[in-house]
């Protein structure tokens, strides 16, 4: 099948762009032909930089590029705000334009919550009604789409967030000057829902029990976004009685750099107050890093099923579980091996790509006799 993705894409720095690049790379190993329509700045083979998220007429620009490619199906990676003003409402016009040509349209929803602002809920409800298919990463998301957004069950496909199957970066701790330290990693944008400040506040209790513990916060700085939270977080770091055990890494973090940071970590902590299956979580499991997370339903489901870490609710639970992972090698090895096994057997990108292609094939053109799609490369 000839598939057109609509998504951010590298070198644009965006979690969804990274997600799409890994999925596209795996799909390219299957009998499929992939093209990507992305924002200006994207690069690569069969990549068409066609629009800016700040400009008018986004839907028309994407559509005009898509119809020249003549796809069998269009796959939209959806996150609010990627498609212009008013929470990306232009995505609805894009769907209607594509459907007017008889082209099947599916989307992967990267944000699904019960409680959304009116406009976001309107956009999501309309997409649920008009799309041919919807991919989500969590059973919780399936349930929300069915009960809150009245979505036809037959439209919804549950495919987990993929992860790479690769070895850690050699000598990562040495490269980052972290040798001899037990590294606790907080990774991602500095924003209130990440709750990194909570772990900063608890860290002195951890150091008291694990003297060689080291807290690393790794995030790309968005200067204007959440600046009040960032200032508060940095003040707590500067005022911490164990300030000399805390480091803040900043930078653009291309994939190799981010992989090196993850490889240097001993554990990854996700104290988020909202969200679902995290790209950070998938990346952490790629390198067999045990997790300590909040008790968000999606996190609890994963950790209880896979036994790849602990979830926590109270401050005491966070401290106890982080300390356990840093001091109990048997527990650590068990969680680490479980993560590596799960990725290899269940959510490697090759497995996820095959599941995704199976979804595409359900919406392929129905002809009068049996046919077989052939694409032998270029």
Order of alpha helices (4+ residues) and beta strands (2+ residues): beta-alpha-beta-beta-alpha-beta-alpha-alpha-beta-alpha-beta-alpha-beta-alpha-beta-alpha-beta-alpha-beta-alpha-beta-alpha-beta-alpha-beta-alpha-alpha-alpha
